[in-house]
Amino acid sequence: MKKITWFLALSAMVLIALTLLPGGSPLRAGSAGDKPASGAAVKIDNFSFGPADVNIPAGTTVTWTNNDDVPHVVASDEKLFKSKPLDTNDHFSFTFSKPGTYMYYCAIHPKMTAKVVVH
């Protein structure tokens, strides 16, 4: 009986640990590898963001998808959000709740820039 109790306790700890690892928690806004959220979509392709300018209402989720063969990191100028390195076909999502203009870039390739305008 002690072996079964120990096994169940260990299994519960592993499950808890997995939900705390990046990509494991269903409560996060999004991260690399997550399914794209509904809302606006930005494709990363040929070392550029497309579209470069996104205009959305407050409360909209923007999802970036890396279609390049090299990794990219989506990062806001104001440090509001930053993705993990996105490999080919990886996604990152962020929900913009307040109106404003949000400039962002690729932290690996800083010449890649774009913006989200929230109204």
NUBATI-362284 format. One line per 5 residues: number of its first residue (from 1); their letters; for each residue x, y, z of N, C-alpha, C, O. Coordinates in pm, 1 decimal, always signed. Layout:
BEGIN
NUM> a> X,Y,Z,X,Y,Z,X,Y,Z,X,Y,Z ~ ...
END
This chain:
BEGIN
1> mkkit> +82.1,-119.5,+0.0,+0.0,+0.0,+0.0,+86.0,+125.1,+0.0,+49.9,+224.3,-63.4 ~ +200.3,+122.7,+70.6,+287.7,+239.4,+74.5,+345.4,+270.0,-63.1,+364.8,+386.6,-97.5 ~ +373.3,+164.8,-143.4,+426.9,+185.7,-277.6,+326.0,+257.8,-365.5,+363.9,+345.4,-443.2 ~ +199.2,+223.2,-354.9,+95.0,+288.0,-435.5,+79.1,+433.5,-393.0,+69.2,+520.8,-479.2 ~ +76.4,+462.0,-265.0,+64.2,+599.2,-214.4,+183.2,+682.7,-259.5,+166.8,+796.7,-302.9
6> wflal> +303.0,+625.8,-249.3,+422.6,+696.8,-292.5,+416.8,+726.1,-441.9,+451.1,+836.3,-484.7 ~ +373.1,+627.3,-522.9,+362.7,+644.2,-667.1,+261.3,+752.7,-701.1,+288.1,+835.2,-788.5 ~ +147.1,+755.3,-635.7,+45.7,+857.8,-661.6,+96.9,+996.5,-623.5,+72.9,+1093.2,-695.8 ~ +166.3,+1007.0,-512.0,+221.7,+1135.8,-470.0,+326.1,+1183.8,-570.1,+328.4,+1301.7,-605.3 ~ +412.0,+1094.0,-615.9,+513.6,+1130.0,-714.2,+448.9,+1171.8,-845.8,+491.5,+1269.6,-907.3
11> samvl> +347.0,+1099.3,-889.4,+276.0,+1132.9,-1013.2,+212.8,+1271.1,-1003.9,+218.6,+1348.3,-1099.6 ~ +152.8,+1302.9,-890.2,+90.8,+1434.5,-871.0,+196.4,+1544.8,-877.3,+171.8,+1650.4,-935.6 ~ +313.5,+1521.4,-818.1,+420.0,+1621.9,-821.5,+470.1,+1644.3,-963.8,+498.0,+1757.8,-1002.5 ~ +481.7,+1537.7,-1041.3,+527.2,+1550.8,-1180.1,+424.7,+1630.5,-1260.5,+462.4,+1718.3,-1338.1 ~ +297.6,+1601.7,-1243.5,+193.3,+1676.0,-1315.3,+195.3,+1823.4,-1278.2,+181.6,+1908.9,-1365.7
16> ialtl> +212.0,+1854.5,-1151.7,+218.6,+1994.3,-1107.6,+340.4,+2061.4,-1168.5,+330.8,+2174.0,-1217.3 ~ +453.9,+1994.5,-1166.5,+576.7,+2051.8,-1223.4,+560.5,+2078.6,-1372.5,+606.1,+2181.8,-1421.6 ~ +496.6,+1987.7,-1444.9,+476.8,+2006.4,-1588.4,+389.5,+2127.1,-1618.6,+412.4,+2195.1,-1718.6 ~ +290.9,+2155.7,-1535.8,+205.9,+2272.2,-1561.2,+277.6,+2401.7,-1529.0,+236.2,+2507.7,-1576.0 ~ +384.2,+2396.4,-1450.0,+458.7,+2516.8,-1416.3,+570.9,+2545.4,-1515.6,+624.8,+2656.1,-1516.7
21> lpggs> +607.3,+2448.0,-1599.1,+711.6,+2469.0,-1698.6,+658.5,+2554.7,-1813.1,+538.1,+2554.5,-1838.6 ~ +747.1,+2629.5,-1884.0,+701.4,+2706.7,-1999.7,+628.3,+2617.8,-2097.5,+675.2,+2509.0,-2130.9 ~ +513.2,+2664.0,-2143.5,+433.4,+2587.9,-2237.4,+338.2,+2491.4,-2170.9,+258.0,+2428.4,-2239.8 ~ +343.7,+2477.1,-2038.5,+259.5,+2380.5,-1970.9,+133.3,+2437.7,-1911.5,+35.9,+2364.7,-1892.9 ~ +131.7,+2565.4,-1881.2,+17.2,+2624.2,-1813.4,-88.0,+2673.5,-1911.5,-55.3,+2750.2,-2002.0
26> plrag> -213.0,+2631.8,-1896.4,-318.2,+2680.0,-1985.5,-361.8,+2821.7,-1951.1,-446.3,+2877.4,-2021.2 ~ -307.5,+2882.1,-1845.9,-351.8,+3013.9,-1803.3,-270.1,+3126.3,-1865.7,-305.4,+3243.0,-1848.9 ~ -163.3,+3095.7,-1936.2,-79.8,+3199.8,-1994.7,-141.6,+3252.0,-2123.4,-221.7,+3184.0,-2187.5 ~ -103.2,+3374.0,-2160.2,-156.8,+3435.2,-2281.1,-114.4,+3359.8,-2406.3,-188.4,+3358.9,-2504.7 ~ +0.2,+3298.0,-2405.5,+46.6,+3224.3,-2521.2,+196.2,+3213.4,-2520.2,+264.7,+3290.5,-2452.9
31> sagdk> +246.7,+3119.1,-2593.7,+390.8,+3102.5,-2600.8,+424.7,+3019.3,-2722.1,+337.1,+2974.5,-2796.0 ~ +551.2,+3000.0,-2740.6,+597.4,+2919.9,-2852.8,+534.5,+2782.5,-2846.8,+532.5,+2718.5,-2741.7 ~ +483.3,+2737.5,-2959.7,+426.1,+2604.9,-2966.3,+278.5,+2598.9,-2933.0,+213.3,+2499.4,-2964.4 ~ +223.0,+2702.8,-2869.8,+80.7,+2702.9,-2840.4,+1.6,+2716.3,-2969.6,+51.9,+2769.3,-3068.7 ~ -120.8,+2668.9,-2968.4,-209.5,+2684.8,-3081.7,-239.4,+2833.7,-3098.5,-260.1,+2902.5,-2998.5
36> pasga> -242.3,+2885.8,-3221.5,-269.6,+3027.3,-3240.2,-405.5,+3066.9,-3184.0,-504.1,+2994.7,-3199.5 ~ -409.3,+3182.9,-3118.3,-534.8,+3234.5,-3064.4,-610.8,+3306.5,-3174.4,-551.7,+3345.0,-3275.3 ~ -742.1,+3325.5,-3156.2,-818.6,+3401.2,-3253.9,-788.2,+3549.1,-3234.4,-754.6,+3592.1,-3124.0 ~ -799.7,+3625.9,-3340.2,-768.0,+3768.2,-3335.7,-684.7,+3803.8,-3456.4,-706.1,+3749.0,-3564.5 ~ -589.2,+3895.2,-3440.3,-503.0,+3937.2,-3550.0,-384.7,+3842.8,-3563.7,-335.9,+3787.8,-3464.9
41> avkid> -339.1,+3824.6,-3686.7,-226.4,+3734.8,-3713.2,-113.4,+3811.6,-3779.9,-136.2,+3891.5,-3870.7 ~ +8.8,+3786.4,-3733.8,+129.0,+3842.6,-3794.5,+219.3,+3726.0,-3831.6,+248.5,+3639.8,-3748.7 ~ +263.1,+3724.3,-3956.7,+354.2,+3619.5,-4002.1,+495.8,+3674.2,-4003.9,+520.7,+3786.5,-4047.8 ~ +586.8,+3593.1,-3955.8,+728.6,+3625.5,-3961.6,+784.9,+3546.2,-4078.8,+789.1,+3423.2,-4076.4 ~ +827.7,+3619.0,-4180.9,+873.6,+3552.7,-4302.1,+976.6,+3640.6,-4371.7,+959.8,+3762.2,-4379.6
46> nfsfg> +1082.5,+3579.4,-4421.7,+1185.3,+3652.1,-4494.4,+1240.5,+3768.8,-4411.6,+1262.1,+3878.4,-4463.2 ~ +1262.7,+3743.3,-4283.3,+1317.7,+3841.6,-4189.7,+1234.7,+3969.4,-4182.8,+1289.0,+4079.8,-4178.3 ~ +1101.7,+3953.0,-4182.1,+1012.9,+4068.2,-4165.2,+881.9,+4022.9,-4101.6,+845.0,+3905.6,-4106.5 ~ +812.2,+4121.0,-4040.9,+680.5,+4098.2,-3982.9,+576.0,+4140.7,-4085.3,+587.3,+4248.1,-4144.4 ~ +476.0,+4058.7,-4106.6,+372.4,+4094.9,-4203.4,+232.9,+4064.5,-4150.5,+202.9,+3950.3,-4115.8
51> padvn> +147.6,+4166.2,-4144.4,+174.2,+4304.9,-4183.1,+262.4,+4374.7,-4079.1,+265.6,+4336.9,-3962.0 ~ +333.5,+4477.4,-4125.7,+421.6,+4552.0,-4036.4,+343.5,+4639.3,-3939.8,+389.2,+4664.8,-3828.4 ~ +226.5,+4685.0,-3981.1,+138.0,+4765.8,-3896.1,+6.3,+4692.3,-3877.6,-60.5,+4656.8,-3974.7 ~ -30.3,+4670.0,-3752.0,-156.5,+4603.2,-3719.4,-241.6,+4702.0,-3641.5,-195.6,+4759.2,-3542.6 ~ -366.0,+4722.5,-3685.4,-460.9,+4810.4,-3616.1,-572.9,+4724.5,-3560.9,-641.4,+4654.9,-3635.9
56> ipagt> -591.7,+4729.3,-3428.4,-687.8,+4641.0,-3362.9,-762.9,+4715.0,-3252.7,-713.2,+4814.7,-3200.5 ~ -881.8,+4667.4,-3216.8,-949.4,+4722.4,-3098.8,-889.3,+4663.8,-2971.0,-832.9,+4554.4,-2972.5 ~ -901.9,+4737.0,-2861.8,-853.9,+4688.7,-2731.6,-918.3,+4554.3,-2700.5,-1035.1,+4531.4,-2732.0 ~ -841.6,+4466.5,-2638.8,-890.0,+4333.6,-2603.3,-860.6,+4227.2,-2707.8,-895.1,+4110.5,-2689.0 ~ -797.3,+4266.3,-2817.4,-766.6,+4171.8,-2925.3,-633.7,+4101.2,-2898.7,-538.3,+4161.7,-2849.8
61> tvtwt> -629.5,+3974.3,-2931.5,-506.8,+3895.3,-2920.6,-437.2,+3893.0,-3055.9,-499.0,+3863.9,-3158.3 ~ -308.7,+3923.9,-3055.1,-226.7,+3914.7,-3175.6,-141.9,+3788.5,-3162.2,-82.0,+3762.8,-3057.8 ~ -138.3,+3710.6,-3269.8,-57.8,+3588.6,-3271.9,+45.9,+3599.5,-3382.1,+13.2,+3621.6,-3498.7 ~ +171.7,+3583.6,-3342.8,+283.2,+3583.2,-3437.1,+318.2,+3438.6,-3468.2,+323.6,+3355.3,-3377.7 ~ +342.1,+3407.9,-3595.8,+382.9,+3274.5,-3638.3,+512.7,+3286.5,-3716.3,+521.4,+3363.8,-3811.8
66> nnddv> +613.2,+3210.6,-3676.2,+740.9,+3213.9,-3745.4,+738.6,+3118.3,-3863.9,+733.0,+2996.5,-3846.8 ~ +743.1,+3175.0,-3984.1,+749.0,+3094.6,-4106.2,+890.0,+3088.9,-4164.5,+911.3,+3029.0,-4269.9 ~ +986.6,+3151.5,-4095.9,+1125.6,+3148.2,-4140.9,+1192.5,+3018.0,-4096.9,+1141.2,+2945.2,-4011.9 ~ +1307.0,+2991.3,-4156.5,+1385.7,+2873.5,-4120.5,+1481.5,+2900.4,-4004.9,+1555.7,+2811.1,-3963.8 ~ +1480.5,+3021.9,-3952.5,+1567.0,+3059.8,-3840.4,+1479.9,+3109.5,-3725.8,+1368.5,+3156.0,-3749.9
71> phvva> +1527.3,+3101.0,-3602.5,+1448.5,+3147.0,-3487.7,+1434.8,+3299.8,-3484.6,+1519.7,+3372.9,-3535.6 ~ +1326.0,+3344.9,-3423.5,+1300.8,+3487.0,-3399.8,+1242.0,+3502.9,-3260.7,+1179.4,+3410.9,-3208.0 ~ +1262.6,+3621.4,-3200.8,+1205.2,+3654.4,-3070.1,+1127.1,+3783.4,-3085.9,+1183.9,+3885.8,-3124.0 ~ +997.8,+3780.0,-3057.3,+912.0,+3898.7,-3065.1,+920.4,+3970.1,-2931.3,+888.5,+3912.1,-2827.5 ~ +963.8,+4097.7,-2933.4,+984.1,+4171.8,-2808.0,+934.2,+4314.9,-2823.3,+961.3,+4381.2,-2923.4
76> sdekl> +860.8,+4361.5,-2722.7,+810.1,+4499.1,-2725.2,+918.7,+4595.8,-2681.1,+1000.9,+4563.8,-2595.2 ~ +918.2,+4715.0,-2741.1,+1013.7,+4818.8,-2703.0,+999.9,+4855.0,-2555.3,+1098.9,+4886.0,-2489.1 ~ +876.2,+4851.0,-2503.6,+848.5,+4889.5,-2364.8,+861.1,+4772.5,-2267.1,+826.4,+4785.3,-2149.7 ~ +910.9,+4658.6,-2315.9,+926.0,+4537.4,-2233.7,+791.6,+4487.7,-2178.7,+785.0,+4429.3,-2070.5 ~ +685.5,+4512.2,-2255.2,+552.5,+4466.8,-2218.0,+536.9,+4316.7,-2244.4,+467.6,+4247.1,-2170.2
81> fkskp> +601.0,+4268.1,-2349.1,+595.9,+4125.9,-2381.9,+725.3,+4085.5,-2450.7,+794.0,+4168.0,-2511.0 ~ +757.2,+3957.2,-2440.6,+873.2,+3900.8,-2509.6,+851.5,+3751.0,-2522.9,+828.0,+3681.1,-2424.3 ~ +859.5,+3703.5,-2645.2,+843.6,+3560.0,-2668.5,+972.9,+3487.4,-2637.4,+1078.8,+3548.7,-2624.0 ~ +963.1,+3359.4,-2626.3,+1081.8,+3274.4,-2624.7,+1126.0,+3264.2,-2770.5,+1050.0,+3303.3,-2859.0 ~ +1245.2,+3213.4,-2798.7,+1283.6,+3195.7,-2938.9,+1181.7,+3107.1,-3011.2,+1151.6,+2996.0,-2967.7
86> ldtnd> +1130.2,+3158.9,-3121.5,+1029.4,+3087.2,-3198.6,+1097.0,+3015.2,-3314.1,+1154.7,+3078.9,-3402.2 ~ +1090.0,+2883.6,-3313.9,+1141.2,+2806.4,-3425.8,+1037.5,+2807.2,-3537.5,+929.5,+2863.8,-3520.7 ~ +1068.1,+2746.3,-3649.1,+976.3,+2740.5,-3762.3,+841.6,+2683.2,-3718.6,+835.3,+2578.5,-3654.2 ~ +734.5,+2753.4,-3754.5,+594.9,+2717.7,-3725.1,+554.3,+2738.6,-3579.2,+441.0,+2706.5,-3543.3 ~ +642.2,+2791.1,-3494.3,+604.1,+2821.8,-3356.4,+520.5,+2949.6,-3354.0,+529.2,+3033.7,-3443.5
91> hfsft> +439.1,+2961.6,-3248.3,+348.5,+3075.4,-3232.0,+374.2,+3144.0,-3099.3,+421.8,+3082.5,-3003.8 ~ +341.8,+3272.7,-3094.8,+341.5,+3350.4,-2970.9,+222.6,+3443.3,-2977.7,+199.0,+3506.7,-3080.5 ~ +146.5,+3452.3,-2868.1,+27.8,+3537.8,-2864.0,+34.8,+3633.6,-2747.0,+89.3,+3601.8,-2641.4 ~ -21.7,+3752.5,-2767.9,-31.5,+3852.1,-2662.1,-161.7,+3927.8,-2682.1,-196.7,+3963.9,-2794.5 ~ -234.0,+3952.0,-2571.7,-359.1,+4026.7,-2576.4,-333.4,+4171.2,-2536.5,-279.7,+4198.1,-2429.1
96> fskpg> -372.2,+4264.4,-2623.8,-354.3,+4407.5,-2600.8,-481.5,+4462.9,-2538.2,-584.9,+4471.6,-2604.5 ~ -474.5,+4500.2,-2411.3,-594.4,+4543.1,-2339.1,-612.6,+4694.3,-2336.5,-724.1,+4741.6,-2314.2 ~ -505.5,+4772.2,-2358.9,-515.2,+4917.6,-2349.5,-483.2,+4983.9,-2483.1,-393.9,+4938.5,-2554.6 ~ -556.0,+5092.1,-2518.2,-524.4,+5166.0,-2640.4,-382.5,+5223.4,-2636.8,-331.1,+5257.1,-2530.2 ~ -321.2,+5234.0,-2752.0,-187.5,+5290.4,-2762.9,-115.5,+5233.8,-2883.7,-168.9,+5149.6,-2955.9
101> tymyy> +6.2,+5281.0,-2904.7,+91.1,+5231.2,-3012.2,+204.0,+5152.9,-2948.9,+277.3,+5204.3,-2864.4 ~ +217.3,+5028.7,-2990.3,+314.8,+4937.7,-2933.0,+415.3,+4897.6,-3040.8,+383.3,+4822.3,-3132.7 ~ +535.9,+4948.7,-3027.8,+644.0,+4914.9,-3120.4,+707.9,+4784.0,-3072.2,+721.4,+4761.0,-2952.0 ~ +747.0,+4699.0,-3167.5,+815.4,+4575.5,-3130.4,+919.7,+4540.8,-3234.8,+924.2,+4600.8,-3342.2 ~ +1003.9,+4443.1,-3202.2,+1115.5,+4405.3,-3287.6,+1152.4,+4260.1,-3260.2,+1099.3,+4197.3,-3168.6
106> caihp> +1243.7,+4208.3,-3340.6,+1299.5,+4076.0,-3314.5,+1425.4,+4096.1,-3231.2,+1517.4,+4166.0,-3273.8 ~ +1430.3,+4036.0,-3114.2,+1544.9,+4052.8,-3025.4,+1671.8,+3987.7,-3081.6,+1782.2,+4022.0,-3039.1 ~ +1658.1,+3896.0,-3174.7,+1773.9,+3832.8,-3237.8,+1820.4,+3915.2,-3358.7,+1939.9,+3925.8,-3386.1 ~ +1722.9,+3973.3,-3430.1,+1750.1,+4052.3,-3551.0,+1685.9,+4190.9,-3533.3,+1578.1,+4215.4,-3587.5 ~ +1749.8,+4281.3,-3458.8,+1689.3,+4409.3,-3420.6,+1644.5,+4500.3,-3535.1,+1568.1,+4594.2,-3512.6
111> kmtak> +1691.0,+4473.7,-3657.8,+1645.2,+4555.4,-3770.6,+1503.0,+4518.8,-3811.7,+1439.6,+4592.1,-3887.5 ~ +1452.7,+4406.6,-3762.5,+1314.2,+4366.2,-3788.4,+1225.5,+4440.6,-3689.4,+1229.3,+4412.3,-3569.7 ~ +1145.5,+4535.4,-3738.2,+1060.0,+4614.7,-3650.7,+919.5,+4621.1,-3708.8,+898.8,+4601.9,-3828.6 ~ +823.3,+4648.8,-3620.4,+683.4,+4664.5,-3662.4,+608.1,+4728.9,-3545.6,+667.4,+4761.3,-3442.7 ~ +475.9,+4747.0,-3562.8,+397.0,+4807.0,-3455.7,+254.3,+4755.8,-3455.2,+200.2,+4711.3,-3556.4
116> vvvh> +195.8,+4764.2,-3336.3,+54.0,+4733.5,-3317.1,-10.0,+4861.2,-3265.9,+36.3,+4918.8,-3167.5 ~ -116.1,+4906.1,-3331.8,-191.3,+5023.2,-3287.8,-324.7,+4973.1,-3232.9,-403.0,+4909.7,-3303.5 ~ -348.3,+5003.1,-3105.3,-470.2,+4958.5,-3037.9,-559.7,+5079.0,-3016.7,-516.0,+5180.1,-2961.7 ~ -684.7,+5069.2,-3060.0,-780.0,+5180.3,-3041.7,-898.6,+5136.9,-2961.1,-988.6,+5217.0,-2935.7
END
